[in-house]
Amino acid sequence: MVNLKKHTLLCLLNNSVELYGSRPAVSFVDQAAISYREFKSKIDDVTRFLKSEGIIAGDRVAILSENQPNWGAAYFAITTIGAIAVPIMTEFHSSEVHHIIRHSESKAIFISAKYFNKIDDLEYDSLQARILLEDFSVIPPNTKNDLLKEVITGGKKEFAKIKEAAMKFVGLISDEVEEDNLALILYTSGTTGHSKGVMLTHKNVVSDALSTLDMIVLGEHDRMLSLLPLFHTMESTLGLVVPIAVGASVTYLDKPPTAAALLPALQKVKPTVMLAVPLIIEKIYRNKILPEFNKKAIVRGLYKIPTIRKKLNKIAGKKLMQTFGGELKMFCIGGASLAADVEKFLTEAGFPYAIGYGLTETSPLVTGTVPENVRMRSAGKPMIWMQVKIDAPDPKTGEGEILIKGPNVMKGYFKDSEKTEAVFTEDGWLKSGDLGLIDSDGYLYIKGRSKNVIIGSNGKNIYPEEIEAVINEFPFVSESLVLDKGDQLIAKVYLNNEEIDKEFTIEKLSEPKAREIKTKILNDLLENVNLRVNTFSRINKVLEQPEPFEKTPTQKIKRYLYV
């Protein structure tokens, strides 16, 4: 366990710089790493600049950028002077970005060139400074996106002057940050469609990081390759604060994590720990591994025999480990439920995965485990300092709403006392909105969102997520959504057209013939799914979804858009 005098980000950072000053902290792939001492020096420069701009403790400062080393520097610079960071999702429309800046009353924003177009027409007098995250230079007032591009690509001398003028720092770094001071306001974009500003304190974030480190073994020689967006607390806490706390290093991709960019990066970085949402490993299994087993009829037949399947999965698991660089000791999955068939493969393959559960409101992690203690379909056990219980469990199933208590639980929703009051019980438990059960050994099992539960005609609870997990196992399905339409269960399915074309060369067929093949796939899907689900959970109709479903940053489908 990391020993800190106070559970603040400033105390955590100073402790790590003292212990690991010369160790690599953050970097891009193929670029020299920034050491902990250099990282702290950069943070100190930025904090002095913020203070020179009149930013004081309690002020809000936004961050809008793709992942990069300077994102973490901005995060720590803001929070270590007692100001409050407001990370903004890059997927947000410019109107939503403007709303968040106004609602949070942000006085400054760190923004990357890529997303500057989202604020170049923002009219908000209280925004005192716009800082380009790539090099921490100040963007002059009234700069438009086209001019910014000219400055970056063709006007280096002029840009240098801007930077030189901007970086005349004054002031001292404050060390009077207390544990209960706000560190972050995170505006969520959940599957229910309501964006709320989650207020997290220093103690919330740091206690969550330390409790995670009590569960896993992570140290100064570990390497993380960042894939998830830093504006989400899963990455900012678990993928930034946690490794910084123990002197580990974090590497960022300087381009989107496509296979072409990711595969070489994995070989160069050879990560020992990674964070991912289920969709990443599910795509690898369904698009790369499973097609290899299905390529030849004889192998396809053998794969159906459990003993042989396990041996084949073991071989595939070794190849998968090499794909990830060969030194991976923990692949952490969270943010949504992992498909059962993919989890079975990972288990039989001997791949070192672990599943955790949490919310933005809990900083985020609440339950988890190390790979050796994973239990199939479970989200692990509550971590140190955290309490989890099931509210009004069903006498037969043990299922009920998951309630949470602990030092990681948020202070509330910013400027929204009504929603804050509604999400807490009278005795201070956070209502997660998720349904689950806890087994006799203390493992938590997630059943679904309480708002998504469908009550069948016989009064039984139908969990659409469980039906979707079965649908998604089929080879020609990319993703699905089960909805209640009157007295019928409807499944919308986005098909894997690439796999369908490989099997049937559908692009060369006439439109009627192609439609006939897809109709047969949907009919076969309906029949097979209904053979595998409870009688009261059978679906009445399968419809093709023409486009991928719109998703949250953790790749959960925004259900409210399709109801």
N, C-alpha and C positions, 0 to 999 in steps of 0.2 A: 504494500500500500504506500502511495506517495504521501509524505508527511508535509502538511502545509499549516502555517500559523493561522491563516484565514482562508476560507473557501471562496476566494475571488480569482478572477482571471489574471489580475496583476500579480498576485502572490504566486500563482501557478507558473506564469511565464518567467518571473524572476528566479524562481527555484530551478527551473529547467536550464536557463541560461548559465546559472552558476555551476550546475552539475555537468552540462553537456555543451559548453560554449563552442568548442571546435567541431562538434559533430554536425553532419548535414541535417538541415531542418526541412526546407522546401525547395522544389525545383520544377522545371519543365523537363520532359524527356529530351535527351540529347543536349541539355544545357548544364553548366556547372551548378552544383547545389549551393544554396545560401546557407551558411552555418548558423547555429543558434545565436552566436554573438552578433553576426551581421544582420540577422533577422531582427534582433532587439534594437540594434542601432537604427535600422530603417524605421521601426515602430516609433522610437524616440523622436526621430526627425518629424514624422507625421503628426505625432501628438503635439509637438511644439508649434507646428504650423496650425493645427486645429485651434489651439489656444490663442494664437495670434489673430485668428479670424473671429475670436469672441465665443468659441464653443466652450461651454462649461459643463460641469456635472449636471446630469439630468436632461441636457439637450439631446435631441434626436438627430442622428446622421444616417442617411440611407446608403445602401450599397446595391448597385445594379450592374452585374457583370457575369460573364462566364467564369468557370474555374481558372484560377491562376495564382501563383505564389503571392502576389500583392493583395489578393482578396483577404488572405489570412492576416497580412500585415495591417490592412485597414480595419479588420474586425478587432484585432487586439489594440490598435491605436485608439479606436473609439472607446472601447470598454475600459481600458486601463486608466483613462482620465475621468472615469465616472459618467461619461456620456452614454447614450443608448444607441446601439446599432439597429438599423431597420433593413435587414436583407430583403430584397424584392425579387420575386420570381421573374425570370427572364421571359417566360411564356405569357406573362400578363400583357394585355393590350395597353397601348399608351394611355388610354383614358383611365384604366385601372391604376396604372403607375402614377398618374397625376393625382388620383384620388388618395392613394396611400401616402404620397408625399405631403399632401394637404392635411389629411386626417391625422397623421403622425406629427404634424407640424415640424417636419425635418428642416434643420437650418443649413445643412450641407449634404452633398451627395458625392460618393465615389462611383464613377461610371466608366465602363469600358467604351472604346470607340465603336465597337460592334453594336451597342445598344443606345448610343447617344441620340439616335433619331427618335427615341421614345420620349425624350424630354426637351428636344431643341425648340419646341413651340410652347413649352410650359410657362405660364404666366403666374408667378407666385413670388411676391416680394420678399417673403421671409426666408427664401432659399439664398443664403449668403455666399455660398461657394459651390462650384462644380469642379470636381477634381478628376482628371483623367487617370484611371487606375493603372494603366500600363507603365507610367513613369512618375505619377504623383505631381504632374504639372497642373496648374490652374487653367481652366477653360475660361477665356474672357467672356463677360456678359454679352448677350445677344448673338453669340456664335451659333451659326446654323450647321447642320450636319455636313453639307457640302464643303463649307469652309474648313471644318474640322478635318475632313479627309485630305484637303489640300495641304493643311498644316502638317499632318502626319506624313504624307507621302512625298511632298515636294518642297516643304518650307522648313527644313530642319533647323536652319539658323534662326529663323524667326521664332520657332517653337522653343529653341534653347533659351532665347531671351525671356519668353514667357515664364519658363521654368525658373530661370535665374531670379527674376523679379518676385516670383511667388514664394521661393524658398528662403526668405529672410525671416528666420524663426525668432520668436521671443517667448518668454514664459518658461515655467518649470513644470515638470510632470508631477501630477498629484498622486500621492500614494494613500490618500484618505478614502479609498473605495471600501465600502462595507459589504458584507455578505448579502444583506437584504436589499441592496441597491439594484434597480433594474439594469440588466445588461443588454437585453434584446426585446424587440417587438417583432414577432413574425406573423405576417399576414398569410393565413392559410387559404388554400383553394381546394376545399374538400369535395368528396363525392356527393355531398348534399347541396352544394352550390352556394353556401354562405361563407363569405370571406370574413374572418375575425382576426383581430390583432392580439396574438397570444403574448402575454407579458412574462418573460423569464428573468429571474434574478441571477446574480453571480452564483449564489449558493445552489440554485436549481441546476445550472449547467455544470458547475465544478463537482457537485456531489454525484451527479449522474456519471460524469467521467470517472471519478474515483471508484464508484461502485462497480462500474464496468471493469476497471483494472483489478478490482478484488476478485472478479470472476475469471478473467482471462490472463494469460501470461504474455506480456508485451514488454519489450525493452529497447534499449538504445540501438541495437543492431538490427531491429526489424525495419522492414520497408513496406510502405503502403502505396498502391497505385490508385489514385482517386478517379472514380467513374461517375458518382452521383453528384448532383448540383449542390454547391455549398450553401445556397440560400435555404436549403432544407436542413432542419436540425439534425437529421440522421447523419448527414455528412459533416456539418459544422461542429457538432459535438463529438461524434464517434470517429469521424475521419480527419479531424483537425485538433480539437482540444485533447482528446485521448492520446494520440501519438506525441503531441507536443509535451504532455505531462511526463512522459518517460524517455524523452530524447530520441524517439524513432524518427524516421524521415518519411515525407510525403511527396510523391511525384505526380505532376499534372500533365495531361495531354494538352497540346497546343492546337488541337483540332477535335471535331466531334468523334466520339468513340465508336466509329465504324470498324468493321473487321480489318480493313486495310490499315487503319491507324493503331488499333488496339493490339493486334497480334505481334507486330514488331516491338511495341512498347513492353509487352509482357516478357519478351525474351531479353530485353535490355535491362529492365528494372528488376526482374525476378522477384516479384512481391512475395512477402511472407504472410501478409494479411490483406484481405480485400473486403470491401463492403459492396453489396449489390441488392437490387430489388429482384424478385423472382423472375420477372420477364427476361432478364439477361441470361440466366442459366437455362430457363425453359426454351428460349430460342436456340441456344447452342444444342440442347438435347434433341429438339424436334426437327431442326433444320440441318444439323450436321451429323449427329450420332445415329439417330433412329433411321434415317435414310440409308445409311451404310448397312444396317442390319436387314433392311427391307429390299436391298438392291437385288439380291439373288434369292430365288424361291427356296433353295435348300437351307440357306441361313435363316430366312424368314420363318421357316418351319421349325428349325432347331431353337430359335429364340423363344418359342412358345413353351418349351420344356424348362421348368424352373431351374433344375440343376445346371443345365447348359447355359441358360440365360444368365445366371449368376457368374459363370466363368467368362462369358463374353463381355458382361458389364465390367468385370474386374480388369480385363484387357483394355477396354475402352477407357476406364478410369485412369489407368497408367498413362495412356496417350493424352488424356485431358489434362493431367497434372503437368506433362511436358509442355502442352500448349500454354499453360499459365506460368511457365518459366521454370517449373521443376522444384521450387522451394516453398510452395504455398503450404502453410500449416493451419490456416483458418480462413474459410470463405463464409463471411457473415451475410445472412439473408434476412431482410426485414422489409417493412413497408406495406406488405400485402401477403396473402396466403400463397404458399408454394404448392403447385399441382402435385397430387399424390403419386402419379406415375413417374414424375421427375424426381421426387424425393426417394422413391423406391430405387431408381437407378443410382442416385448419388450414394445411397446406403450400400447397395450391392457392389458399387464401383470402388468403395473405400475412399471416396473423395471427402476431404476434411471440411464438411459444411456444418454450420450452426445456425439455428433460427432464433430470432428474438422478437419481442413484441413491445410496442410502445406507441406514444402519440406525441405530436408537437407539444401538447399541453403538459407532457411529462419529461421533456428535455432531451431525448425522447425515451430512452430504453427503460423498461420496467422488469421484463423477464428475459431470460436467456440461458445459455449453457455453452460449454466447450464441446467440440466435436465428439470427444469420447463419451459424453453423457447425453447425447442427443437421443430423444425418444420420438419415433415416427409420429408425424402429424401434430406434435406438441410444439409450443412456443417457449418451452423451458420453464424454469422456476423463478420466483421473485428474487431479485438481487438484494444484497445487503442494504439495510436501512429502508427497504420498501415493503409495503404491505398490500396484498391483493386479496379481495374476497368476492364472492358471488352474491349478489343481492337477490333475495327471495328465490332461491334455487327451486327448480321444478322437482317435486318429490320423486318422480320416476327417473328423470334424466340427469338431474343435478345442474341443469343449465339455467343461467340467469345473467343479468347484466354484470359486467366486470367493474368493480369499484377499486380505486387506487388511493393510497396515502403514502407520503414520503417527502423528503427534502427536495426532491426533483419536481414536485407538482407545482405548476404555474401559480402566479399571483392572481391572475384573472385575465379578462379580456379588456383591452385598452378602450377607455371611454364607453364601456358597455356593462354597467352594473347589473342590468336585467339578465343578460345572457350569463354573466358570471355567477349570479345567484342561482340560476336555473341548473347550472352544471355541477353544483356541489350539493351534497346532502346536508342536513342540519348539523350533523356532527363532523363535517369537514372532509368527507370522502368525495373524490372526483368521480363523476359518472362518465365512464368511457364511451358509452353508446354502443359498445361491442358486447356480444353475447358469448359466453364461454362456460367452461366447467373446469374444476380442479380435481385431479385424481387423488387417490390415497397417498401417493408419494409426493404430492405438492406440485405436479406438473400442470401447467395451464394449457387448455385446448380452446382455440378460438372457433366459434361456430359461424359468426357473421355479424353484420351490423344490425342493431335492434330495429332501425328504421327500414331495413330491407326485408325483414321477416314477413312472409306471406302466410296468412291464416287460411288453411284449407277448409273445404266445406264440412269436413269432419271435426274441425276445431284444432287440428294438429298444426304445429309450426313447420313451415317449409322454408328451408334456407337456400335461397337462389345460388349462393356461392358454392354450395356442395354439388348442385346439379351442374353448374358451369364447370367445375373441376372435372367432372366425368366427361362432359362434352369436349373439353379442351384436350383430352387425351387422344381423340381421334386424329389420324394422320393428316386429314385435309382441312383441319380447323386451326385457325390462328388465334381467335378469341371469340368469346360469346357473352351474351347477357340474357338472363332469364327474367321475364316480367310477368306481372299479374294483369291480365286484360279481361276485366269483368270476372267471369267464372272460369276462365281458361288460363293455363300457363303457356306463354309464348317464349320461344328461344330465338333470339336474333344471333346469327352466326356470320362472322367475317371469315371467309374461306381463304385457305392458303393456295392461291391461284398458281403460284410457282410450282408447288408439288403436284397439283392437279394436271398442269401442263406437262410435267415430266412423265406422268403416268399415262395420260391419254392424248398427248400432243394436241390439246384442245384449241390452240391458236390456229391450227390448220384445218379445223373442222368448220362446217357451216354453222350459222347461228342457231338453227333449230336443234342440230345434233349436239352442239355445245351445251345448250340449255337443257337438253334431255339428260346429259351426263350429270350436270349439277343438280338437277331435280332428283335423280336417283341417289346421289351422294346425300342430299338432305333427307330423303325418305329413309335411307339405310341408317342414317344418324339417329333419326327419331326412333326407329325400331330398336336399335341397339342400346340407346341411352335408357329407354323405358324398361329394358330388361335388367338394368343395373341399379336403378333407383327404387326407393320405396314406392309402394302402390299409390300413396297419396301425393307423391312428388312427381308423378309422370307428367310429361309435357304434352300438350295437345297439338302444337304446330311448331315447325321450324322454318324461319324466314331468313333469307340471305341478307346480310348487312353489306351494302355496296362499298362502303369506305371504312377504314379503321375507326374504332370508337375513340372519341376524344377522352384524354386522360389527364390525371393530376401528375405532378412531378415524380411521384413514387409509382407511377404507371398503373394506378387504379382507375377504372373506367368511371367517368362522371355520370352516374346513373340518372341523376335528375334531368339530364338532357334527353333521355330516351323514354321517360315514363309516359 
